[in-house]
Amino acid sequence: MGSERIQVRCVLVFGDADSAVAYLETPWHPARSPMSWAAKEIATQAGLPANELPGREFWAFAERQPDGTTRLSGFQLVFDPRL
């Protein structure tokens, strides 16, 4: 299956540093039913600390899996003030 570039928004990060979970609004997951993802993975790929993820918007590559789940990768800030 191919991947597509989507925009996601981090609604909330919850948990301790290494096990923190980010809750994401995606095209398939509205804010009232967000997708959960490892905050550390997003933070590493986007070059931010995990505590700065909430409220930020990211580009990510989404690949739909045969079992119906979605795999996200390549997180980049939509509006990166560092550039």
Secondary structure, DSSP 4 states (H G I P E B T S, - for coil): --EEEEEEEEEEEES-GGG-EEEEEBTTB-TTSPEEEEHHHHHHHHTS-GGG-TT-EEEEEEEE-TTS-EEEEEEEESS-TT-
